[in-house]
Amino acid sequence: MSFTTGHVGLNVSDLDRSVGFYRKVFGFDLAGESADEAHRYAFLAQDGTLVLTLWQQSEGAFAAGLPGLHHLSFQVPDIDAVRRAEAVVRETGATIHHGGIVPHSEGGSSGGLFFEDPDGIRLEIYTPSGADERPAPRSDVPTCGFF
């Protein structure tokens, strides 16, 4: 038996804000949403495949100190795609970690952009090669550790 990741469901505090953010940054299509105001959710898809379900059922901000999601990572084909994504993320005013695109480790070529969505959920857009233009943030902690 083998498994692949299906869609990911995230709790958000403001569905409309989060749908706008994820659509702008990732270019996802709105594939469906609830009509029930008491149980709000939205399906976000790419090329007809469900990628994210956003559920408006939380308050506050992401708590990195509690068990659960560490970060959500998206792979793109090359460093130019990461650069384009970085420009869009910067337009949103999102929190960006490490000052911008960085390699995953010192001397490594894979890497990307580490940032937060409007609820503080940690996100990564990375590529397998070409991210070695800048030094890694810290040599003793891989960037997937965020901080």
Secondary structure, DSSP 8 states (H G I E B T S, - for coil): -------EEEEES-HHHHHHHHHHHH--EEEEE-S-TTS-EEEEEETTEEEEEEEE---S---TTSSS---EEEE-SSHHHHHHHHHHHHHHT--EEEEEEEESSTT-S-EEEEEE-TT--EEEEEESSS-TTS--S-TTS-GGG--
